[in-house]
Amino acid sequence: MNVREALDARYSCRAFTRAPVTRAQIEAIVAAACRAPSWANTQPWEVFVAAGEALERIRQGYLKRAADGAERALEIAGPSSWPEAHQARTAELMRLRFGILGVERDDAEARGRLVQRNYRLFDAPAVAWLCLDKALSPWSLYDLGAFAQSLMLAATAAGLDSIPAVMLASWPDIVRAELGVPDSLAIAIGIALGHAEREDPLNKVRSPRRPPAEVLRVRGL
């Protein structure tokens, strides 16, 4: 599989099978991702992975917080609003998801079940939480993004599926306590890893992409 094939094959998997992920697989894809570029070779990424009983304790902690109606406590703040064009693309994706599931937009119960997938950690057998030193500026988030994409492409090439999700970082204290993440690090995002449940309808959804002509501006060529 070449890079272009991995880019085309990667998608956000929202349901995983119980098939396990091995330590060797995790180590291999992290080693590949460590080739990502970073500002002045700072390599600011720190990775904490949970599987097995440790991951199940985190999963149950998330489900309890969600059931209690606890507010998320993200350590990397999300945007207060999105530009109109961004909102439109999000709305289009939600229409695709609801459509394939046969869910009406005003069906609050069905929408709640969709959100619950996040707090079940998509039933993934492994989750990697990516962290940054709290002393760093937002510029280092670019480096972490490059690392995250490299990690997911390496996973795709290794036959694994993945999904990056901010909801996996909803309650960092649960992750911190279970995995020993030091207070000096901010837990930025989680990436679920495993093998896709191919028959799950949501795994058949592919989010549309903007055409290159809409994105690209070139002068001199």
PLY file of the C-alpha trace (Angstrom):
ply
format ascii 1.0
element vertex 221
property float x
property float y
property float z
element edge 220
property int vertex1
property int vertex2
end_header
0.00 0.00 0.00
1.47 3.37 -1.02
0.78 6.70 0.66
-2.00 7.69 -1.75
-3.72 4.34 -1.26
-3.52 4.75 2.52
-4.96 8.27 2.28
-7.87 6.97 0.22
-8.45 3.93 2.45
-8.37 5.71 5.82
-11.72 6.74 7.25
-13.23 7.37 10.69
-14.33 3.97 11.99
-17.23 4.26 14.42
-17.64 0.60 15.38
-14.94 -1.96 16.09
-14.93 -5.73 16.51
-13.56 -7.47 19.60
-10.47 -8.60 17.69
-7.46 -7.46 19.73
-4.62 -5.18 18.73
-1.15 -6.39 19.67
1.59 -4.46 21.40
3.82 -5.10 18.39
1.26 -3.44 16.11
1.04 -0.40 18.39
4.80 -0.09 18.63
5.19 -0.37 14.85
2.67 2.33 13.96
3.99 4.69 16.64
7.53 4.16 15.33
6.31 5.06 11.84
4.43 8.13 13.11
7.57 9.38 14.87
8.90 10.27 11.40
6.38 13.16 11.33
7.84 16.66 10.99
7.89 19.10 13.91
9.00 22.66 14.59
12.82 22.69 14.94
12.67 18.92 15.54
10.98 19.44 18.91
8.98 16.20 18.51
6.50 17.32 21.19
4.18 14.31 21.08
3.67 11.96 24.00
1.50 8.86 23.53
-0.37 6.84 26.15
-2.17 3.69 25.00
-4.78 1.68 26.88
-6.12 -1.77 26.06
-7.60 -4.69 27.97
-8.73 -4.09 31.54
-7.18 -0.62 31.70
-9.21 0.51 28.71
-12.37 -1.08 30.07
-12.01 0.89 33.31
-11.68 4.09 31.29
-14.69 3.11 29.17
-16.84 2.49 32.23
-15.69 5.75 33.78
-16.71 7.64 30.63
-20.10 5.93 30.48
-20.79 6.83 34.11
-19.84 10.47 33.57
-22.06 10.60 30.49
-24.97 9.01 32.36
-24.52 11.55 35.17
-24.67 14.39 32.64
-21.16 15.62 33.49
-19.78 18.43 31.37
-16.73 17.69 29.26
-13.45 19.01 30.65
-11.27 19.32 27.55
-7.69 20.40 28.23
-7.31 21.81 24.71
-10.21 24.21 24.28
-12.51 23.74 21.32
-13.74 26.64 19.15
-16.59 28.77 20.48
-18.15 28.81 16.99
-17.55 27.65 13.42
-17.67 29.73 10.21
-20.80 29.20 8.15
-19.09 27.07 5.48
-17.67 24.76 8.14
-21.08 24.39 9.75
-22.58 23.48 6.39
-20.05 20.68 5.85
-20.74 19.32 9.33
-24.48 19.44 8.68
-24.01 17.55 5.42
-22.09 14.79 7.20
-24.78 14.50 9.87
-27.44 14.17 7.17
-25.46 11.30 5.67
-25.17 9.54 9.03
-28.82 10.00 9.94
-29.86 8.92 6.46
-27.97 5.63 6.47
-29.36 4.84 9.93
-32.90 5.96 9.08
-32.86 8.43 11.97
-35.03 11.53 11.93
-33.24 14.74 12.87
-35.64 15.44 15.75
-35.28 11.91 17.20
-33.43 12.85 20.37
-33.23 9.28 21.64
-31.57 7.99 18.46
-29.19 10.94 18.40
-28.29 10.16 22.00
-27.39 6.59 21.03
-25.03 7.97 18.40
-23.29 10.16 20.95
-23.07 7.17 23.28
-20.75 5.46 20.80
-18.15 8.09 21.62
-18.35 7.39 25.33
-18.11 3.64 24.68
-14.87 4.57 22.91
-16.46 3.04 19.80
-15.92 -0.37 21.48
-12.32 -0.22 20.24
-9.80 -2.71 21.68
-7.16 0.02 22.02
-7.09 3.79 22.32
-4.06 6.08 22.01
-4.22 9.43 23.78
-1.93 12.09 22.32
-0.51 14.64 24.73
1.54 17.84 24.69
3.49 19.66 27.37
1.26 22.40 28.78
4.13 24.90 28.44
3.94 24.72 24.62
2.13 27.23 22.44
-0.73 26.39 20.04
1.85 26.12 17.25
2.82 22.69 18.55
-0.69 21.45 17.84
0.35 21.48 14.16
3.11 19.02 15.04
0.68 16.84 16.98
-1.72 16.87 14.04
1.06 15.73 11.70
1.89 12.95 14.14
-1.78 11.92 14.43
-2.26 11.69 10.67
0.99 9.73 10.33
-0.18 7.35 13.05
-3.52 6.73 11.34
-1.94 6.22 7.91
0.54 3.76 9.42
-2.39 1.97 11.07
-4.21 1.77 7.73
-1.13 0.33 6.03
-0.89 -2.24 8.85
-4.50 -3.35 8.33
-5.94 -1.47 11.31
-8.83 0.99 11.40
-8.96 4.18 13.43
-10.88 7.27 14.41
-9.57 10.50 15.94
-12.17 11.98 18.29
-12.12 14.91 20.68
-14.86 13.15 22.66
-12.27 10.57 23.68
-10.56 13.37 25.61
-13.77 14.45 27.35
-12.65 13.63 30.90
-8.86 13.71 31.08
-8.78 12.99 34.81
-10.08 9.45 34.16
-7.38 8.82 31.55
-4.72 10.52 33.66
-5.49 8.40 36.72
-5.53 5.10 34.81
-2.48 5.67 32.59
-0.31 7.81 34.84
-0.29 10.84 32.53
1.67 13.55 34.37
-0.03 16.83 35.23
2.55 18.66 33.07
0.96 17.19 29.93
-2.31 18.23 28.32
-4.37 15.35 26.92
-5.27 16.69 23.48
-7.16 13.95 21.66
-7.78 10.23 21.53
-7.42 7.87 18.56
-9.32 4.59 18.73
-7.60 1.66 17.02
-8.73 -1.80 16.00
-10.59 -3.73 13.34
-13.77 -2.29 11.85
-17.13 -3.96 12.26
-17.74 -3.97 8.52
-21.49 -4.54 8.74
-22.14 -1.53 10.95
-23.98 1.05 8.81
-21.89 3.99 10.02
-18.74 2.29 8.76
-20.18 2.48 5.27
-20.35 6.31 5.43
-17.57 8.25 3.74
-17.59 11.96 4.40
-17.48 14.08 1.23
-14.38 16.12 0.46
-14.04 19.59 -1.02
-12.77 19.50 -4.61
-9.14 20.62 -5.01
-10.26 23.49 -7.25
-12.16 24.95 -4.30
-9.20 24.63 -1.94
-6.17 25.45 -4.07
-4.85 28.86 -5.16
-1.75 28.89 -7.38
0.28 31.67 -9.00
3.18 31.26 -11.38
2.41 27.73 -12.61
0 1
1 2
2 3
3 4
4 5
5 6
6 7
7 8
8 9
9 10
10 11
11 12
12 13
13 14
14 15
15 16
16 17
17 18
18 19
19 20
20 21
21 22
22 23
23 24
24 25
25 26
26 27
27 28
28 29
29 30
30 31
31 32
32 33
33 34
34 35
35 36
36 37
37 38
38 39
39 40
40 41
41 42
42 43
43 44
44 45
45 46
46 47
47 48
48 49
49 50
50 51
51 52
52 53
53 54
54 55
55 56
56 57
57 58
58 59
59 60
60 61
61 62
62 63
63 64
64 65
65 66
66 67
67 68
68 69
69 70
70 71
71 72
72 73
73 74
74 75
75 76
76 77
77 78
78 79
79 80
80 81
81 82
82 83
83 84
84 85
85 86
86 87
87 88
88 89
89 90
90 91
91 92
92 93
93 94
94 95
95 96
96 97
97 98
98 99
99 100
100 101
101 102
102 103
103 104
104 105
105 106
106 107
107 108
108 109
109 110
110 111
111 112
112 113
113 114
114 115
115 116
116 117
117 118
118 119
119 120
120 121
121 122
122 123
123 124
124 125
125 126
126 127
127 128
128 129
129 130
130 131
131 132
132 133
133 134
134 135
135 136
136 137
137 138
138 139
139 140
140 141
141 142
142 143
143 144
144 145
145 146
146 147
147 148
148 149
149 150
150 151
151 152
152 153
153 154
154 155
155 156
156 157
157 158
158 159
159 160
160 161
161 162
162 163
163 164
164 165
165 166
166 167
167 168
168 169
169 170
170 171
171 172
172 173
173 174
174 175
175 176
176 177
177 178
178 179
179 180
180 181
181 182
182 183
183 184
184 185
185 186
186 187
187 188
188 189
189 190
190 191
191 192
192 193
193 194
194 195
195 196
196 197
197 198
198 199
199 200
200 201
201 202
202 203
203 204
204 205
205 206
206 207
207 208
208 209
209 210
210 211
211 212
212 213
213 214
214 215
215 216
216 217
217 218
218 219
219 220
